[in-house]
């Protein structure tokens, strides 16, 4: 019989045997226009700027480019009078250099004319023909964006391991990057086991139930930033399980739901052990005691309980953090404080996970049975009750781990 280990030991073993994916691919920045292409993509190398941003001195305001020394005594009662000689709009460049006593009209983002060292906002001026009155004294470089002020050429602007957020994609576009190396998105194979499981949509005959777990697991996998690949359901025959496992091993991670109970029909552990190594099978938790974790041909293999609540709960406990790590993505559980709405007594000698619904600062237990998917669908999160704690009093403060 398999040794039942503690939750802490199971987490330790899982963490020690999960490594981030090293496979990379080239992503075209133009593909950002396609749905979901840039979701949670992680840089596989540093990005070095190949040019200055901005690539030229530019006007930061609509107004007049001037030589700041021409405005030193300007004020509301004593404006500086300058000669208007030209206009420069964004995207244009003129060769005419500015001289003392002259000004040029500029728009935000336009190239700064030669010799100009400040821009006066349009609100602080008045134009009459070719004469422009300046009502403000300007400092050197006022309202000017200097070349390289934002990004300097040859500097590292994004680092390996950073997630491509919208702002970081903007940096890539700013420096003209066409292609970027990112880590590949892990592909996770799922298949359910059991003669009683059938695909959703098929005729539900007596003794059969629909495959819930493949769908809930696929949703968790997507939440983890990975790609779910749902394989055909395997029956309770060793040769079918073997075939399905071989198909699943083409992918980065294997998840099998059902068939992991410790008993005479425990075909799953036999198949996993026959092809690789079982690292643990059985955790002192409720729900989810028969959880299995192993390694086959360098691929992590998770054997999840067949009961829907147990399967999904264990996916949140073990699978979600493991997959985030494989995908080079951070993982942190969001926890809120709440008070128990009623007294809760644990009758289990296992580490207990209790699903709860939050209502006005109170946590109400909604756990029914490990076979009831509504235990999860009606819950906002879960609380943990260690083996050494048997009672949570009404109004006692608890930590709620949000789904």
Secondary structure, DSSP 8 states (H G I E B T S, - for coil): ----B-HHHHHHHHHHT------EEEEEGGGGGSTTTTTT-BBSS-EE-SS-BSSS-EESSSEEEE-GGGGTT--SSS-EEEEEEEEE-TT--------TTEEEEE-TT-B--TT--EEEEGGGEEEETTEEEE-S---TTTTEE-TTSSB-TTSEEE-TT-B--HHHHHHHHHTT--EEEEE---EEEEEEB-TTEE-TTS---TT-EE--HHHHHHHHHHHTT-EEEE---B-S-HHHHHHHHHHHTTSSEEEEES---SSTT-HHHHHHHHHSEEEEE-BSEES-TT-EEEEETTEEEEEE-SSHHHHHHHIIIIIHHHHHHHTT------EEEEEESS-EE---SSEEEEEEEEETTEEEE----TT-THHHHT-SEEEEE-TT--EE-TT-EEEEEE-
